[in-house]
């Protein structure tokens, strides 16, 4: 699993220049973490006032959770 510092570098890229590519890279870096870790990061970013980053974390966490559900 990649380091937290790498994840923070990806997050800084999104904050500085929120391009689709930067968002995609950050989302992929988040995806490689557990649902619980992503949810915790979302809370931390929200508390730090980074609501857009927190929203991206929530979206990835939701997608990850939904992807683990068995298909009907």
PDB file of N, CA, C, O and CB in Angstrom:
ATOM      1  N   UNK A   1       0.860  -1.186   0.000  1.00  0.00           N
ATOM      2  CA  UNK A   1       0.000   0.000   0.000  1.00  0.00           C
ATOM      3  C   UNK A   1       0.895   1.236   0.000  1.00  0.00           C
ATOM      4  O   UNK A   1       1.940   1.269   0.651  1.00  0.00           O
ATOM      5  CB  UNK A   1      -0.972   0.006   1.238  1.00  0.00           C
ATOM      6  N   UNK A   2       0.468   2.230  -0.732  1.00  0.00           N
ATOM      7  CA  UNK A   2       1.288   3.418  -0.816  1.00  0.00           C
ATOM      8  C   UNK A   2       1.263   4.205   0.492  1.00  0.00           C
ATOM      9  O   UNK A   2       0.350   4.067   1.306  1.00  0.00           O
ATOM     10  CB  UNK A   2       0.823   4.290  -1.964  1.00  0.00           C
ATOM     11  N   UNK A   3       2.269   5.016   0.665  1.00  0.00           N
ATOM     12  CA  UNK A   3       2.410   5.741   1.917  1.00  0.00           C
ATOM     13  C   UNK A   3       1.418   6.902   2.000  1.00  0.00           C
ATOM     14  O   UNK A   3       0.896   7.385   0.996  1.00  0.00           O
ATOM     15  CB  UNK A   3       3.838   6.257   2.068  1.00  0.00           C
ATOM     16  N   UNK A   4       1.185   7.318   3.225  1.00  0.00           N
ATOM     17  CA  UNK A   4       0.300   8.457   3.462  1.00  0.00           C
ATOM     18  C   UNK A   4       0.897   9.715   2.836  1.00  0.00           C
ATOM     19  O   UNK A   4       0.158  10.572   2.352  1.00  0.00           O
ATOM     20  CB  UNK A   4       0.063   8.663   4.980  1.00  0.00           C
ATOM     21  N   UNK A   5       2.220   9.837   2.840  1.00  0.00           N
ATOM     22  CA  UNK A   5       2.838  11.032   2.256  1.00  0.00           C
ATOM     23  C   UNK A   5       2.550  11.111   0.756  1.00  0.00           C
ATOM     24  O   UNK A   5       2.345  12.200   0.218  1.00  0.00           O
ATOM     25  CB  UNK A   5       4.363  11.030   2.505  1.00  0.00           C
ATOM     26  N   UNK A   6       2.534   9.957   0.082  1.00  0.00           N
ATOM     27  CA  UNK A   6       2.200   9.961  -1.348  1.00  0.00           C
ATOM     28  C   UNK A   6       0.749  10.397  -1.554  1.00  0.00           C
ATOM     29  O   UNK A   6       0.449  11.158  -2.474  1.00  0.00           O
ATOM     30  CB  UNK A   6       2.433   8.559  -1.967  1.00  0.00           C
ATOM     31  N   UNK A   7      -0.133   9.918  -0.707  1.00  0.00           N
ATOM     32  CA  UNK A   7      -1.537  10.305  -0.785  1.00  0.00           C
ATOM     33  C   UNK A   7      -1.689  11.810  -0.563  1.00  0.00           C
ATOM     34  O   UNK A   7      -2.480  12.462  -1.245  1.00  0.00           O
ATOM     35  CB  UNK A   7      -2.370   9.523   0.247  1.00  0.00           C
ATOM     36  N   UNK A   8      -0.947  12.351   0.371  1.00  0.00           N
ATOM     37  CA  UNK A   8      -1.011  13.793   0.636  1.00  0.00           C
ATOM     38  C   UNK A   8      -0.471  14.599  -0.535  1.00  0.00           C
ATOM     39  O   UNK A   8      -0.972  15.687  -0.819  1.00  0.00           O
ATOM     40  CB  UNK A   8      -0.230  14.137   1.902  1.00  0.00           C
ATOM     41  N   UNK A   9       0.552  14.075  -1.225  1.00  0.00           N
ATOM     42  CA  UNK A   9       1.067  14.736  -2.428  1.00  0.00           C
ATOM     43  C   UNK A   9      -0.016  14.780  -3.503  1.00  0.00           C
ATOM     44  O   UNK A   9      -0.200  15.799  -4.169  1.00  0.00           O
ATOM     45  CB  UNK A   9       2.330  14.006  -2.960  1.00  0.00           C
ATOM     46  N   UNK A  10      -0.728  13.670  -3.667  1.00  0.00           N
ATOM     47  CA  UNK A  10      -1.822  13.622  -4.641  1.00  0.00           C
ATOM     48  C   UNK A  10      -2.911  14.623  -4.260  1.00  0.00           C
ATOM     49  O   UNK A  10      -3.461  15.306  -5.124  1.00  0.00           O
ATOM     50  CB  UNK A  10      -2.412  12.192  -4.732  1.00  0.00           C
ATOM     51  N   UNK A  11      -3.218  14.708  -2.973  1.00  0.00           N
ATOM     52  CA  UNK A  11      -4.235  15.632  -2.495  1.00  0.00           C
ATOM     53  C   UNK A  11      -3.814  17.078  -2.766  1.00  0.00           C
ATOM     54  O   UNK A  11      -4.646  17.899  -3.153  1.00  0.00           O
ATOM     55  CB  UNK A  11      -4.492  15.418  -0.992  1.00  0.00           C
ATOM     56  N   UNK A  12      -2.554  17.393  -2.572  1.00  0.00           N
ATOM     57  CA  UNK A  12      -2.060  18.744  -2.833  1.00  0.00           C
ATOM     58  C   UNK A  12      -2.199  19.095  -4.310  1.00  0.00           C
ATOM     59  O   UNK A  12      -2.508  20.237  -4.649  1.00  0.00           O
ATOM     60  CB  UNK A  12      -0.595  18.877  -2.392  1.00  0.00           C
ATOM     61  N   UNK A  13      -1.975  18.131  -5.179  1.00  0.00           N
ATOM     62  CA  UNK A  13      -2.141  18.358  -6.614  1.00  0.00           C
ATOM     63  C   UNK A  13      -3.575  18.752  -6.921  1.00  0.00           C
ATOM     64  O   UNK A  13      -3.819  19.648  -7.729  1.00  0.00           O
ATOM     65  CB  UNK A  13      -1.749  17.105  -7.414  1.00  0.00           C
ATOM     66  N   UNK A  14      -4.517  18.089  -6.280  1.00  0.00           N
ATOM     67  CA  UNK A  14      -5.935  18.396  -6.492  1.00  0.00           C
ATOM     68  C   UNK A  14      -6.259  19.783  -5.947  1.00  0.00           C
ATOM     69  O   UNK A  14      -6.985  20.553  -6.576  1.00  0.00           O
ATOM     70  CB  UNK A  14      -6.833  17.331  -5.820  1.00  0.00           C
ATOM     71  N   UNK A  15      -5.725  20.087  -4.794  1.00  0.00           N
ATOM     72  CA  UNK A  15      -6.003  21.394  -4.175  1.00  0.00           C
ATOM     73  C   UNK A  15      -5.431  22.538  -5.006  1.00  0.00           C
ATOM     74  O   UNK A  15      -6.085  23.565  -5.188  1.00  0.00           O
ATOM     75  CB  UNK A  15      -5.424  21.446  -2.755  1.00  0.00           C
ATOM     76  N   UNK A  16      -4.215  22.361  -5.508  1.00  0.00           N
ATOM     77  CA  UNK A  16      -3.552  23.424  -6.258  1.00  0.00           C
ATOM     78  C   UNK A  16      -4.132  23.593  -7.657  1.00  0.00           C
ATOM     79  O   UNK A  16      -4.314  24.717  -8.124  1.00  0.00           O
ATOM     80  CB  UNK A  16      -2.068  23.142  -6.353  1.00  0.00           C
ATOM     81  N   UNK A  17      -4.420  22.489  -8.321  1.00  0.00           N
ATOM     82  CA  UNK A  17      -4.941  22.529  -9.688  1.00  0.00           C
ATOM     83  C   UNK A  17      -5.963  21.407  -9.845  1.00  0.00           C
ATOM     84  O   UNK A  17      -5.612  20.300 -10.253  1.00  0.00           O
ATOM     85  CB  UNK A  17      -3.786  22.391 -10.743  1.00  0.00           C
ATOM     86  N   UNK A  18      -7.220  21.688  -9.524  1.00  0.00           N
ATOM     87  CA  UNK A  18      -8.236  20.623  -9.539  1.00  0.00           C
ATOM     88  C   UNK A  18      -8.646  20.200 -10.955  1.00  0.00           C
ATOM     89  O   UNK A  18      -9.797  20.360 -11.358  1.00  0.00           O
ATOM     90  CB  UNK A  18      -9.467  21.082  -8.779  1.00  0.00           C
ATOM     91  N   UNK A  19      -7.681  19.659 -11.692  1.00  0.00           N
ATOM     92  CA  UNK A  19      -7.958  19.166 -13.043  1.00  0.00           C
ATOM     93  C   UNK A  19      -8.576  17.774 -12.958  1.00  0.00           C
ATOM     94  O   UNK A  19      -8.436  17.097 -11.940  1.00  0.00           O
ATOM     95  CB  UNK A  19      -6.660  19.139 -13.902  1.00  0.00           C
ATOM     96  N   UNK A  20      -9.252  17.344 -14.006  1.00  0.00           N
ATOM     97  CA  UNK A  20      -9.806  15.985 -14.003  1.00  0.00           C
ATOM     98  C   UNK A  20      -8.718  14.922 -13.770  1.00  0.00           C
ATOM     99  O   UNK A  20      -8.948  13.942 -13.061  1.00  0.00           O
ATOM    100  CB  UNK A  20     -10.527  15.710 -15.333  1.00  0.00           C
ATOM    101  N   UNK A  21      -7.554  15.117 -14.358  1.00  0.00           N
ATOM    102  CA  UNK A  21      -6.460  14.149 -14.184  1.00  0.00           C
ATOM    103  C   UNK A  21      -5.999  14.092 -12.727  1.00  0.00           C
ATOM    104  O   UNK A  21      -5.795  13.002 -12.191  1.00  0.00           O
ATOM    105  CB  UNK A  21      -5.272  14.512 -15.096  1.00  0.00           C
ATOM    106  N   UNK A  22      -5.832  15.246 -12.080  1.00  0.00           N
ATOM    107  CA  UNK A  22      -5.403  15.279 -10.682  1.00  0.00           C
ATOM    108  C   UNK A  22      -6.450  14.612  -9.789  1.00  0.00           C
ATOM    109  O   UNK A  22      -6.106  13.855  -8.881  1.00  0.00           O
ATOM    110  CB  UNK A  22      -5.152  16.734 -10.223  1.00  0.00           C
ATOM    111  N   UNK A  23      -7.711  14.892 -10.047  1.00  0.00           N
ATOM    112  CA  UNK A  23      -8.793  14.270  -9.263  1.00  0.00           C
ATOM    113  C   UNK A  23      -8.801  12.760  -9.458  1.00  0.00           C
ATOM    114  O   UNK A  23      -8.983  12.006  -8.502  1.00  0.00           O
ATOM    115  CB  UNK A  23     -10.164  14.859  -9.662  1.00  0.00           C
ATOM    116  N   UNK A  24      -8.604  12.323 -10.688  1.00  0.00           N
ATOM    117  CA  UNK A  24      -8.595  10.890 -10.989  1.00  0.00           C
ATOM    118  C   UNK A  24      -7.432  10.191 -10.261  1.00  0.00           C
ATOM    119  O   UNK A  24      -7.610   9.114  -9.692  1.00  0.00           O
ATOM    120  CB  UNK A  24      -8.487  10.662 -12.521  1.00  0.00           C
ATOM    121  N   UNK A  25      -6.252  10.810 -10.286  1.00  0.00           N
ATOM    122  CA  UNK A  25      -5.090  10.223  -9.603  1.00  0.00           C
ATOM    123  C   UNK A  25      -5.324  10.136  -8.094  1.00  0.00           C
ATOM    124  O   UNK A  25      -4.983   9.135  -7.464  1.00  0.00           O
ATOM    125  CB  UNK A  25      -3.821  11.052  -9.893  1.00  0.00           C
ATOM    126  N   UNK A  26      -5.900  11.181  -7.525  1.00  0.00           N
ATOM    127  CA  UNK A  26      -6.183  11.167  -6.096  1.00  0.00           C
ATOM    128  C   UNK A  26      -7.227  10.108  -5.767  1.00  0.00           C
ATOM    129  O   UNK A  26      -7.094   9.383  -4.781  1.00  0.00           O
ATOM    130  CB  UNK A  26      -6.659  12.547  -5.628  1.00  0.00           C
ATOM    131  N   UNK A  27      -8.260  10.020  -6.589  1.00  0.00           N
ATOM    132  CA  UNK A  27      -9.307   9.012  -6.365  1.00  0.00           C
ATOM    133  C   UNK A  27      -8.716   7.603  -6.434  1.00  0.00           C
ATOM    134  O   UNK A  27      -9.075   6.740  -5.632  1.00  0.00           O
ATOM    135  CB  UNK A  27     -10.446   9.165  -7.407  1.00  0.00           C
ATOM    136  N   UNK A  28      -7.817   7.368  -7.382  1.00  0.00           N
ATOM    137  CA  UNK A  28      -7.192   6.044  -7.491  1.00  0.00           C
ATOM    138  C   UNK A  28      -6.302   5.755  -6.269  1.00  0.00           C
ATOM    139  O   UNK A  28      -6.247   4.626  -5.781  1.00  0.00           O
ATOM    140  CB  UNK A  28      -6.356   5.950  -8.795  1.00  0.00           C
ATOM    141  N   UNK A  29      -5.614   6.788  -5.790  1.00  0.00           N
ATOM    142  CA  UNK A  29      -4.792   6.612  -4.589  1.00  0.00           C
ATOM    143  C   UNK A  29      -5.684   6.291  -3.391  1.00  0.00           C
ATOM    144  O   UNK A  29      -5.327   5.462  -2.555  1.00  0.00           O
ATOM    145  CB  UNK A  29      -3.945   7.882  -4.310  1.00  0.00           C
ATOM    146  N   UNK A  30      -6.830   6.940  -3.309  1.00  0.00           N
ATOM    147  CA  UNK A  30      -7.779   6.643  -2.227  1.00  0.00           C
ATOM    148  C   UNK A  30      -8.314   5.218  -2.346  1.00  0.00           C
ATOM    149  O   UNK A  30      -8.424   4.506  -1.347  1.00  0.00           O
ATOM    150  CB  UNK A  30      -8.949   7.649  -2.244  1.00  0.00           C
ATOM    151  N   UNK A  31      -8.644   4.806  -3.568  1.00  0.00           N
ATOM    152  CA  UNK A  31      -9.254   3.496  -3.810  1.00  0.00           C
ATOM    153  C   UNK A  31      -8.380   2.367  -3.265  1.00  0.00           C
ATOM    154  O   UNK A  31      -8.891   1.327  -2.850  1.00  0.00           O
ATOM    155  CB  UNK A  31      -9.497   3.292  -5.310  1.00  0.00           C
ATOM    156  N   UNK A  32      -7.082   2.573  -3.267  1.00  0.00           N
ATOM    157  CA  UNK A  32      -6.154   1.531  -2.801  1.00  0.00           C
ATOM    158  C   UNK A  32      -6.129   1.415  -1.270  1.00  0.00           C
ATOM    159  O   UNK A  32      -5.430   0.562  -0.723  1.00  0.00           O
ATOM    160  CB  UNK A  32      -4.744   1.821  -3.316  1.00  0.00           C
ATOM    161  N   UNK A  33      -6.875   2.256  -0.598  1.00  0.00           N
ATOM    162  CA  UNK A  33      -6.986   2.205   0.864  1.00  0.00           C
ATOM    163  C   UNK A  33      -8.289   1.503   1.236  1.00  0.00           C
ATOM    164  O   UNK A  33      -9.147   1.272   0.383  1.00  0.00           O
ATOM    165  CB  UNK A  33      -6.932   3.643   1.486  1.00  0.00           C
ATOM    166  N   UNK A  34      -8.426   1.170   2.502  1.00  0.00           N
ATOM    167  CA  UNK A  34      -9.651   0.506   2.956  1.00  0.00           C
ATOM    168  C   UNK A  34     -10.784   1.531   3.068  1.00  0.00           C
ATOM    169  O   UNK A  34     -10.549   2.736   3.153  1.00  0.00           O
ATOM    170  CB  UNK A  34      -9.419  -0.205   4.324  1.00  0.00           C
ATOM    171  N   UNK A  35     -12.000   1.025   3.065  1.00  0.00           N
ATOM    172  CA  UNK A  35     -13.178   1.882   3.214  1.00  0.00           C
ATOM    173  C   UNK A  35     -13.057   2.716   4.491  1.00  0.00           C
ATOM    174  O   UNK A  35     -13.328   3.917   4.482  1.00  0.00           O
ATOM    175  CB  UNK A  35     -14.477   1.030   3.240  1.00  0.00           C
ATOM    176  N   UNK A  36     -12.653   2.076   5.579  1.00  0.00           N
ATOM    177  CA  UNK A  36     -12.554   2.768   6.872  1.00  0.00           C
ATOM    178  C   UNK A  36     -11.521   3.889   6.824  1.00  0.00           C
ATOM    179  O   UNK A  36     -11.748   4.970   7.367  1.00  0.00           O
ATOM    180  CB  UNK A  36     -12.192   1.773   7.985  1.00  0.00           C
ATOM    181  N   UNK A  37     -10.383   3.630   6.173  1.00  0.00           N
ATOM    182  CA  UNK A  37      -9.353   4.660   6.066  1.00  0.00           C
ATOM    183  C   UNK A  37      -9.853   5.846   5.253  1.00  0.00           C
ATOM    184  O   UNK A  37      -9.602   6.999   5.605  1.00  0.00           O
ATOM    185  CB  UNK A  37      -8.082   4.085   5.433  1.00  0.00           C
ATOM    186  N   UNK A  38     -10.562   5.561   4.166  1.00  0.00           N
ATOM    187  CA  UNK A  38     -11.084   6.631   3.319  1.00  0.00           C
ATOM    188  C   UNK A  38     -12.111   7.456   4.094  1.00  0.00           C
ATOM    189  O   UNK A  38     -12.100   8.685   4.026  1.00  0.00           O
ATOM    190  CB  UNK A  38     -11.715   6.050   2.029  1.00  0.00           C
ATOM    191  N   UNK A  39     -12.995   6.785   4.825  1.00  0.00           N
ATOM    192  CA  UNK A  39     -14.005   7.486   5.619  1.00  0.00           C
ATOM    193  C   UNK A  39     -13.342   8.373   6.680  1.00  0.00           C
ATOM    194  O   UNK A  39     -13.770   9.506   6.900  1.00  0.00           O
ATOM    195  CB  UNK A  39     -14.962   6.473   6.290  1.00  0.00           C
ATOM    196  N   UNK A  40     -12.303   7.860   7.332  1.00  0.00           N
ATOM    197  CA  UNK A  40     -11.575   8.661   8.329  1.00  0.00           C
ATOM    198  C   UNK A  40     -10.928   9.888   7.685  1.00  0.00           C
ATOM    199  O   UNK A  40     -10.967  10.983   8.248  1.00  0.00           O
ATOM    200  CB  UNK A  40     -10.498   7.803   9.024  1.00  0.00           C
ATOM    201  N   UNK A  41     -10.333   9.702   6.506  1.00  0.00           N
ATOM    202  CA  UNK A  41      -9.721  10.835   5.805  1.00  0.00           C
ATOM    203  C   UNK A  41     -10.769  11.874   5.441  1.00  0.00           C
ATOM    204  O   UNK A  41     -10.505  13.074   5.524  1.00  0.00           O
ATOM    205  CB  UNK A  41      -8.991  10.359   4.541  1.00  0.00           C
ATOM    206  N   UNK A  42     -11.946  11.433   5.043  1.00  0.00           N
ATOM    207  CA  UNK A  42     -13.024  12.360   4.700  1.00  0.00           C
ATOM    208  C   UNK A  42     -13.365  13.250   5.891  1.00  0.00           C
ATOM    209  O   UNK A  42     -13.528  14.462   5.746  1.00  0.00           O
ATOM    210  CB  UNK A  42     -14.272  11.589   4.237  1.00  0.00           C
ATOM    211  N   UNK A  43     -13.471  12.647   7.052  1.00  0.00           N
ATOM    212  CA  UNK A  43     -13.769  13.411   8.275  1.00  0.00           C
ATOM    213  C   UNK A  43     -12.653  14.402   8.575  1.00  0.00           C
ATOM    214  O   UNK A  43     -12.915  15.555   8.916  1.00  0.00           O
ATOM    215  CB  UNK A  43     -13.969  12.461   9.477  1.00  0.00           C
ATOM    216  N   UNK A  44     -11.412  13.951   8.449  1.00  0.00           N
ATOM    217  CA  UNK A  44     -10.273  14.830   8.746  1.00  0.00           C
ATOM    218  C   UNK A  44     -10.225  16.018   7.784  1.00  0.00           C
ATOM    219  O   UNK A  44      -9.986  17.151   8.203  1.00  0.00           O
ATOM    220  CB  UNK A  44      -8.953  14.041   8.670  1.00  0.00           C
ATOM    221  N   UNK A  45     -10.454  15.757   6.495  1.00  0.00           N
ATOM    222  CA  UNK A  45     -10.441  16.853   5.523  1.00  0.00           C
ATOM    223  C   UNK A  45     -11.591  17.819   5.784  1.00  0.00           C
ATOM    224  O   UNK A  45     -11.415  19.031   5.664  1.00  0.00           O
ATOM    225  CB  UNK A  45     -10.525  16.304   4.088  1.00  0.00           C
ATOM    226  N   UNK A  46     -12.758  17.306   6.138  1.00  0.00           N
ATOM    227  CA  UNK A  46     -13.906  18.170   6.430  1.00  0.00           C
ATOM    228  C   UNK A  46     -13.614  19.047   7.638  1.00  0.00           C
ATOM    229  O   UNK A  46     -13.918  20.240   7.632  1.00  0.00           O
ATOM    230  CB  UNK A  46     -15.173  17.328   6.676  1.00  0.00           C
ATOM    231  N   UNK A  47     -13.032  18.465   8.662  1.00  0.00           N
ATOM    232  CA  UNK A  47     -12.701  19.230   9.868  1.00  0.00           C
ATOM    233  C   UNK A  47     -11.655  20.302   9.583  1.00  0.00           C
ATOM    234  O   UNK A  47     -11.615  21.335  10.251  1.00  0.00           O
ATOM    235  CB  UNK A  47     -12.199  18.294  10.968  1.00  0.00           C
ATOM    236  N   UNK A  48     -10.802  20.046   8.580  1.00  0.00           N
ATOM    237  CA  UNK A  48      -9.768  21.016   8.209  1.00  0.00           C
ATOM    238  C   UNK A  48     -10.295  22.064   7.229  1.00  0.00           C
ATOM    239  O   UNK A  48      -9.547  22.928   6.771  1.00  0.00           O
ATOM    240  CB  UNK A  48      -8.569  20.296   7.600  1.00  0.00           C
ATOM    241  N   UNK A  49     -11.595  21.979   6.912  1.00  0.00           N
ATOM    242  CA  UNK A  49     -12.192  22.954   6.019  1.00  0.00           C
ATOM    243  C   UNK A  49     -12.001  22.660   4.544  1.00  0.00           C
ATOM    244  O   UNK A  49     -12.330  23.493   3.700  1.00  0.00           O
ATOM    245  CB  UNK A  49     -11.644  24.280   6.315  1.00  0.00           C
ATOM    246  N   UNK A  50     -11.476  21.494   4.221  1.00  0.00           N
ATOM    247  CA  UNK A  50     -11.259  21.105   2.821  1.00  0.00           C
ATOM    248  C   UNK A  50     -12.462  20.307   2.337  1.00  0.00           C
ATOM    249  O   UNK A  50     -12.381  19.096   2.128  1.00  0.00           O
ATOM    250  CB  UNK A  50      -9.944  20.273   2.662  1.00  0.00           C
ATOM    251  N   UNK A  51     -13.579  21.005   2.163  1.00  0.00           N
ATOM    252  CA  UNK A  51     -14.836  20.315   1.889  1.00  0.00           C
ATOM    253  C   UNK A  51     -14.857  19.610   0.532  1.00  0.00           C
ATOM    254  O   UNK A  51     -15.467  18.549   0.402  1.00  0.00           O
ATOM    255  CB  UNK A  51     -15.972  21.295   1.960  1.00  0.00           C
ATOM    256  N   UNK A  52     -14.203  20.183  -0.476  1.00  0.00           N
ATOM    257  CA  UNK A  52     -14.178  19.517  -1.785  1.00  0.00           C
ATOM    258  C   UNK A  52     -13.399  18.208  -1.730  1.00  0.00           C
ATOM    259  O   UNK A  52     -13.817  17.209  -2.316  1.00  0.00           O
ATOM    260  CB  UNK A  52     -13.566  20.441  -2.841  1.00  0.00           C
ATOM    261  N   UNK A  53     -12.278  18.210  -1.034  1.00  0.00           N
ATOM    262  CA  UNK A  53     -11.475  16.989  -0.892  1.00  0.00           C
ATOM    263  C   UNK A  53     -12.260  15.972  -0.064  1.00  0.00           C
ATOM    264  O   UNK A  53     -12.249  14.781  -0.374  1.00  0.00           O
ATOM    265  CB  UNK A  53     -10.091  17.297  -0.225  1.00  0.00           C
ATOM    266  N   UNK A  54     -12.938  16.432   0.983  1.00  0.00           N
ATOM    267  CA  UNK A  54     -13.751  15.541   1.809  1.00  0.00           C
ATOM    268  C   UNK A  54     -14.869  14.913   0.979  1.00  0.00           C
ATOM    269  O   UNK A  54     -15.167  13.729   1.130  1.00  0.00           O
ATOM    270  CB  UNK A  54     -14.341  16.305   3.011  1.00  0.00           C
ATOM    271  N   UNK A  55     -15.485  15.707   0.105  1.00  0.00           N
ATOM    272  CA  UNK A  55     -16.551  15.186  -0.748  1.00  0.00           C
ATOM    273  C   UNK A  55     -16.018  14.127  -1.703  1.00  0.00           C
ATOM    274  O   UNK A  55     -16.683  13.118  -1.942  1.00  0.00           O
ATOM    275  CB  UNK A  55     -17.207  16.320  -1.536  1.00  0.00           C
ATOM    276  N   UNK A  56     -14.836  14.342  -2.247  1.00  0.00           N
ATOM    277  CA  UNK A  56     -14.227  13.338  -3.124  1.00  0.00           C
ATOM    278  C   UNK A  56     -13.946  12.057  -2.344  1.00  0.00           C
ATOM    279  O   UNK A  56     -14.169  10.957  -2.850  1.00  0.00           O
ATOM    280  CB  UNK A  56     -12.922  13.880  -3.754  1.00  0.00           C
ATOM    281  N   UNK A  57     -13.460  12.199  -1.118  1.00  0.00           N
ATOM    282  CA  UNK A  57     -13.221  11.024  -0.268  1.00  0.00           C
ATOM    283  C   UNK A  57     -14.524  10.264  -0.021  1.00  0.00           C
ATOM    284  O   UNK A  57     -14.554   9.036  -0.106  1.00  0.00           O
ATOM    285  CB  UNK A  57     -12.588  11.448   1.080  1.00  0.00           C
ATOM    286  N   UNK A  58     -15.596  10.988   0.282  1.00  0.00           N
ATOM    287  CA  UNK A  58     -16.892  10.338   0.523  1.00  0.00           C
ATOM    288  C   UNK A  58     -17.383   9.609  -0.724  1.00  0.00           C
ATOM    289  O   UNK A  58     -17.924   8.507  -0.634  1.00  0.00           O
ATOM    290  CB  UNK A  58     -17.938  11.374   0.968  1.00  0.00           C
ATOM    291  N   UNK A  59     -17.193  10.224  -1.880  1.00  0.00           N
ATOM    292  CA  UNK A  59     -17.632   9.586  -3.125  1.00  0.00           C
ATOM    293  C   UNK A  59     -16.865   8.292  -3.374  1.00  0.00           C
ATOM    294  O   UNK A  59     -17.454   7.287  -3.771  1.00  0.00           O
ATOM    295  CB  UNK A  59     -17.449  10.542  -4.313  1.00  0.00           C
ATOM    296  N   UNK A  60     -15.569   8.315  -3.144  1.00  0.00           N
ATOM    297  CA  UNK A  60     -14.758   7.109  -3.337  1.00  0.00           C
ATOM    298  C   UNK A  60     -15.132   6.060  -2.295  1.00  0.00           C
ATOM    299  O   UNK A  60     -15.242   4.878  -2.621  1.00  0.00           O
ATOM    300  CB  UNK A  60     -13.246   7.441  -3.251  1.00  0.00           C
ATOM    301  N   UNK A  61     -15.327   6.474  -1.056  1.00  0.00           N
ATOM    302  CA  UNK A  61     -15.711   5.529  -0.002  1.00  0.00           C
ATOM    303  C   UNK A  61     -17.040   4.859  -0.327  1.00  0.00           C
ATOM    304  O   UNK A  61     -17.190   3.649  -0.153  1.00  0.00           O
ATOM    305  CB  UNK A  61     -15.803   6.243   1.355  1.00  0.00           C
ATOM    306  N   UNK A  62     -17.999   5.645  -0.799  1.00  0.00           N
ATOM    307  CA  UNK A  62     -19.304   5.093  -1.164  1.00  0.00           C
ATOM    308  C   UNK A  62     -19.174   4.107  -2.320  1.00  0.00           C
ATOM    309  O   UNK A  62     -19.772   3.032  -2.292  1.00  0.00           O
ATOM    310  CB  UNK A  62     -20.278   6.221  -1.538  1.00  0.00           C
ATOM    311  N   UNK A  63     -18.399   4.468  -3.329  1.00  0.00           N
ATOM    312  CA  UNK A  63     -18.205   3.575  -4.470  1.00  0.00           C
ATOM    313  C   UNK A  63     -17.515   2.287  -4.042  1.00  0.00           C
ATOM    314  O   UNK A  63     -17.864   1.203  -4.509  1.00  0.00           O
ATOM    315  CB  UNK A  63     -17.390   4.272  -5.563  1.00  0.00           C
ATOM    316  N   UNK A  64     -16.545   2.409  -3.162  1.00  0.00           N
ATOM    317  CA  UNK A  64     -15.833   1.223  -2.694  1.00  0.00           C
ATOM    318  C   UNK A  64     -16.777   0.321  -1.913  1.00  0.00           C
ATOM    319  O   UNK A  64     -16.770  -0.896  -2.103  1.00  0.00           O
ATOM    320  CB  UNK A  64     -14.626   1.620  -1.824  1.00  0.00           C
ATOM    321  N   UNK A  65     -17.579   0.898  -1.047  1.00  0.00           N
ATOM    322  CA  UNK A  65     -18.529   0.132  -0.254  1.00  0.00           C
ATOM    323  C   UNK A  65     -19.555  -0.559  -1.164  1.00  0.00           C
ATOM    324  O   UNK A  65     -19.869  -1.736  -0.984  1.00  0.00           O
ATOM    325  CB  UNK A  65     -19.239   1.048   0.763  1.00  0.00           C
ATOM    326  N   UNK A  66     -20.064   0.191  -2.135  1.00  0.00           N
ATOM    327  CA  UNK A  66     -21.054  -0.362  -3.068  1.00  0.00           C
ATOM    328  C   UNK A  66     -20.452  -1.478  -3.927  1.00  0.00           C
ATOM    329  O   UNK A  66     -21.140  -2.440  -4.267  1.00  0.00           O
ATOM    330  CB  UNK A  66     -21.611   0.751  -3.971  1.00  0.00           C
ATOM    331  N   UNK A  67     -19.187  -1.352  -4.272  1.00  0.00           N
ATOM    332  CA  UNK A  67     -18.557  -2.359  -5.129  1.00  0.00           C
ATOM    333  C   UNK A  67     -18.337  -3.679  -4.409  1.00  0.00           C
ATOM    334  O   UNK A  67     -18.156  -4.715  -5.048  1.00  0.00           O
ATOM    335  CB  UNK A  67     -17.237  -1.844  -5.650  1.00  0.00           C
ATOM    336  N   UNK A  68     -18.350  -3.645  -3.087  1.00  0.00           N
ATOM    337  CA  UNK A  68     -18.125  -4.871  -2.319  1.00  0.00           C
ATOM    338  C   UNK A  68     -19.429  -5.628  -2.053  1.00  0.00           C
ATOM    339  O   UNK A  68     -19.404  -6.750  -1.548  1.00  0.00           O
ATOM    340  CB  UNK A  68     -17.440  -4.540  -0.996  1.00  0.00           C
ATOM    341  N   UNK A  69     -20.565  -5.017  -2.390  1.00  0.00           N
ATOM    342  CA  UNK A  69     -21.858  -5.686  -2.194  1.00  0.00           C
ATOM    343  C   UNK A  69     -22.052  -6.729  -3.286  1.00  0.00           C
ATOM    344  O   UNK A  69     -21.686  -6.496  -4.438  1.00  0.00           O
ATOM    345  CB  UNK A  69     -23.033  -4.658  -2.202  1.00  0.00           C
ATOM    346  N   UNK A  70     -22.617  -7.861  -2.938  1.00  0.00           N
ATOM    347  CA  UNK A  70     -22.894  -8.867  -3.973  1.00  0.00           C
ATOM    348  C   UNK A  70     -23.961  -8.374  -4.951  1.00  0.00           C
ATOM    349  O   UNK A  70     -24.904  -7.676  -4.578  1.00  0.00           O
ATOM    350  CB  UNK A  70     -23.347 -10.191  -3.326  1.00  0.00           C
ATOM    351  N   UNK A  71     -23.781  -8.757  -6.201  1.00  0.00           N
ATOM    352  CA  UNK A  71     -24.760  -8.382  -7.230  1.00  0.00           C
ATOM    353  C   UNK A  71     -26.044  -9.155  -7.037  1.00  0.00           C
ATOM    354  O   UNK A  71     -26.025 -10.308  -6.604  1.00  0.00           O
ATOM    355  CB  UNK A  71     -24.200  -8.632  -8.640  1.00  0.00           C
ATOM    356  N   UNK A  72     -27.155  -8.528  -7.355  1.00  0.00           N
ATOM    357  CA  UNK A  72     -28.464  -9.204  -7.210  1.00  0.00           C
ATOM    358  C   UNK A  72     -28.705 -10.182  -8.327  1.00  0.00           C
ATOM    359  O   UNK A  72     -29.748 -10.834  -8.363  1.00  0.00           O
ATOM    360  CB  UNK A  72     -29.600  -8.188  -7.175  1.00  0.00           C
TER     361      UNK A  72
END
